[in-house]
C-alpha cells in the first residue's frame, strides 16, 4: 500500500467542517499531504497534518517538497457558462441587453461540433490553470456542446457537472432547443428526450455528473418545466441548475409569465425543481419567504459577485442567507463574471459583503471567503467530504500556490503577521500567476511558469 502512495510537503491549508466558516481554517506551516488509492482506485487523501508528526508513519513514501509554497484544496466553481468564454468583458447596460446583444449570438455557434470541441479544450484548460478542480457549468442548448464538454472534462479528470440548456421560447432561433431531425418530436419534447439520453450516457461516469438545466423560467414553456421536473423526479441523484432573482426586470418578466406562482423562486418549486442538489445562481432579490423556501427545499445558491457587480444586478445578502440557513458558495459566472480566477471572485465577494445590504463582518473574513469557494461550495453541491477540502477521504484535488509569484505578492506576504492576513493578501493580490500547479485526482497538471 505504501508503494502506491505519494506525499507532498509544504504549508497546507484545509478546513474543519465542524467550525464556523470564518474560523474554520487549519494551517500547517510545515505540513505533509499523503495521497493514495481508495478501494475503488480513486486517488484520495490518506493523511494530512504536521510533517514532523506524520513523517515516521510514512517512511518509504516518496515526498515532493515545495519549500515556500502553500498546498490548498482545489477551488469549486458553482456556476459558470461554457459557451460564454468568448463574451467575457463585453459591455452592456444590464442582464437582458447583455444576453440579447452578446450571449445569444455567441451561443448560437455551438451547433457546430468542431467549435464545441475547440471551445471545450480551452475552457477546461482555463479552469485548471486557475486552480478550479470542480465546476458546475452551463452548456448551450445544443447536445453537441454537452458531449464535447463532458468528453474533455473526462480526459482531463476534472470533476464536472453540466447539462443541456433547456430553452424553448423567448430567444433567437439559433439558441432555442431544436425539434427532432425526422419531425416526430417538437423542440420541447426533443429537449427532454435529449436530456434523458445524456443522463444515461454521462451521469456518474467517472467524475462526471448531469444537471437538468432550465436556463431560467422565462426561457422555458410550462411543458418544458414540467418535463424537467419529471426528469428530476425520475433521477433523484442528478443536479438541477438555473438562475433566479438576478435582475428586477427579469423578476417582473417571470412573474408576468407565471402569475399563479407565489414568487419567481416558487415557480421552480411548482414544477418540482426545488430540492437538494438544486443550485440557483444569484438569488439577489429575495424576501424572507423565498429564503425560507430555499432552506426548506434543500436548494442552494451560487453567489456570483463579479457578475452581479459587472451587470449592476445587486448584492447577495449574506446576513439574511445565514439567518435563513440555506447553503451557498461562490461562482465566477463567466462570461457575465469578469474572470476565471477564484481570487478575483473572492475579492468581489469581499466588496459585496462590504458594500451590500448585509455588511456582515463574518462574510468579510478571509477564511470565510476562501471557505465559500472550496468547502462551502462543495457542501452546497452535496459533495461535502468528497471535494473542496483536504481531509482524509477527500479526492486528491489540490493546488500549489506560490506566494512569491509576483514582486508585490512576495513583499506583502513576507510581512503577514497572521493566517488571515496571509489569506487576505493572496485574495486581494492574487490571480492565475499564483497557481503554480494543479493536481486533479490521478492526473498531475503542471502549469507553465508565467
C-alpha angles and dihedrals in degrees: 000000000000090000090061093053132091129195134205125202122204139097105308129210123195138145135246107223091203093064132075108274094242091057101030103101120117114197129187111190089201105026140161126218115194119194132182143144123298124212090286095048095255115142107244138165109276098178139351134183144082115357091222092054097044106037096084092053093055105041108155095029110120112247126205109203123211106185113198092012134111125225112208136167116278111260123257116218109200099191130022135143115231094194093051100065091107095050097055109126094023114148120238142155093237146319102302096044089046090055093047099043103036116006104049095047091051095045090053088069090067092081084083111083093205091055089048092052095048092046093047092054091052094042096052092044091052092051092051093044088058094047098256109144100166125041139175103207140181116229121194128267090268119093090219090066092055093048093048093049095047092047094052093045090051091051091052094039093236114157099240135175118190143139147184112293108241114215123139101164147028097039138084116287093249093065100037119100111268131234120245116283093241093048095242095120131038122229095270095050093044093050090057093044090050092048093053092047091051091049089055093047101045116012112109093004104140108306095344129111134182126234123198099227123198103177091222132316097265091057093054131070120228088253092055094047090047090051091048090053091050090052089050090053092050095046106041096171097056121093130246122213134181144128130269140175096355099134132020094229089052090051092052090049093050092047091052092050095046105031094158092065119089092229142346090269092047089058089072091049091051088061097045096259101121115087142100111313090031109125121193119192121226106357090186107142100047130143125209092270090056092049091048089051091052090052096044094048096046092236119145137214127237104212111212107185101165091050093046091051093044095050094036092237100143143259130299110237106228094178094055092044092053091046091053091045102226123143125255141167140177129278136180096218091203122212095032084036114074103226144024087220116108088206091062090047093050090049090051089051088054089054091049092050091047098045105024130088095273102056086180115170093213093059089054095054112114092229090052092050091050091045090054091060096044125016096016093049091049090051091050090052092051090250100111110149091019105070138357096055143059102229122128110286095027117123111264098254112140145141133223111222125201110209088190093057092119131022092247093048091049092049095046099042092047090066098041108131099195142021091257091052091050094048092046092051089053091049095048099040101028132102137148091309089068092064106083097171139006120205115195117187106289096349120085112206116190113205111219116244113266 
